[in-house]
Amino acid sequence: MIRHIVFFSARRKEDVEVVRTGLLALGNIPHSSLFEVTLNTKVDPLSDEVDVVVYAEFADDAALAAYKAHPLYAQTTAKVKPLRELRYSADVVARG
């Protein structure tokens, strides 16, 4: 299983909810077994620049690749990218 985790910050604080709502559209793409978009609780003061977190699980690399190749992925990226300041992504293999 592949865990796909992406952290976003909005360029302007008033756009945080627009970014979150825009990213929710990615949940309509098939291929993930779990998909969530959540606001960062900002409990850790060293991570307060992250506003929104996308977490998804995929059966394998092929499922993740199919997700990223879906037209809705490109549409969502085009909508959200101008509103974001930073984006960090990690894809990790779950063990056990």
Secondary structure as the mmCIF struct_conf table of DSSP 4:
data_model
#
loop_
_struct_conf.conf_type_id
_struct_conf.id
_struct_conf.beg_label_comp_id
_struct_conf.beg_label_asym_id
_struct_conf.beg_label_seq_id
_struct_conf.end_label_comp_id
_struct_conf.end_label_asym_id
_struct_conf.end_label_seq_id
STRN STRN1 ILE A 2 ALA A 10
BEND BEND1 ARG A 11 ARG A 12
HELX_RH_3T_P HELX_RH_3T_P1 LYS A 13 ASP A 15
HELX_RH_AL_P HELX_RH_AL_P1 VAL A 16 LEU A 24
HELX_RH_3T_P HELX_RH_3T_P2 ALA A 25 ASN A 28
BEND BEND2 ILE A 29 ILE A 29
TURN_TY1_P TURN_TY1_P1 PRO A 30 HIS A 31
STRN STRN2 SER A 32 LEU A 39
BEND BEND3 ASP A 44 ASP A 44
HELX_RH_3T_P HELX_RH_3T_P3 PRO A 45 SER A 47
TURN_TY1_P TURN_TY1_P2 ASP A 48 GLU A 49
STRN STRN3 VAL A 52 PHE A 58
BEND BEND4 ALA A 59 ASP A 60
HELX_RH_AL_P HELX_RH_AL_P2 ASP A 61 ALA A 69
BEND BEND5 HIS A 70 HIS A 70
HELX_RH_AL_P HELX_RH_AL_P3 PRO A 71 VAL A 80
HELX_RH_3T_P HELX_RH_3T_P4 LYS A 81 LEU A 83
STRN STRN4 ARG A 84 VAL A 93
#
